[in-house]
Amino acid sequence: QVQLVESGGGLVQTGGSLRLSCVASGLHFSSYALGWYRQAPGKQRELVALITTASSGAEIVYVDSVKGRFTISRDDAKASLYLQMNILKPEDTAAYYCNAGGESSPYWGQGTQVTVSS
């Protein structure tokens, strides 16, 4: 059974930092493109950052609003995905979800809440 478990969310002031982690089990982790998505209340879920497999060059894509502030990384040996978030803004407030295999994949974590106070 596939499990993705996020951690690292919390309450932080504007300009602060958080590091999200996602640990996976039950799937061949290194074979999957991985992503962080977020969903704020009343808004659609959006892709925050994506990293492809190492065999595909570990290419990275960010949504424009987080470029230069967020960094996605993966450690296939630890079956882990990370999101370093710096210079956080109130508009970054959302539930953050890790995903393996793309938005149509059934492999999602339960989410971790990030709240940025102004």
C-alpha positions, -999 to +999 in steps of 0.1 A: +000+000+000+013+033-010+018+060+016+030+096+013+034+114+046+042+151+048+056+170+077+071+204+084+041+227+081+033+253+107+027+290+115+054+314+104+057+352+101+060+369+068+096+366+056+102+334+075+111+299+063+098+264+065+110+231+051+084+205+041+093+168+039+074+139+024+084+103+030+071+077+007+066+039+011+051+012-010+062+025-044+093+025-065+101+061-055+129+068-080+106+060-109+082+088-103+081+124-111+073+142-078+055+174-070+043+197-043+008+211-047-011+235-026-047+245-020-059+276-002-095+279+011-118+288-018-091+283-044-082+256-068-053+233-061-022+244-079+012+229-087+039+246-067+070+227-079+078+195-098+109+175-101+113+147-126+132+115-121+170+114-120+170+093-152+151+121-169+176+147-157+158+157-124+143+187-143+125+212-121+096+234-127+082+261-103+050+281-105+060+317-112+049+330-078+075+309-059+105+312-082+136+323-063+120+316-030+112+279-029+135+249-037+123+214-044+146+184-040+144+147-037+165+120-021+157+087-038+178+067-013+155+079+015+123+079-006+119+115+004+108+148-012+115+182+002+104+218-003+125+245+012+103+276+014+120+310+021+108+346+022+073+333+029+043+356+021+007+355+034-004+344-001+016+312+005-009+301+031-024+268+021-025+231+027+005+216+009+004+181-006+031+159-020+023+138-051+040+110-070+032+105-106+013+137-116-020+152-108-040+123-122-021+098-101-038+084-070-006+089-049-011+119-026-001+127+009-026+138+035-014+174+034+004+197+058-009+232+067+013+263+061+001+295+076+020+328+070+010+356+092+013+392+081 
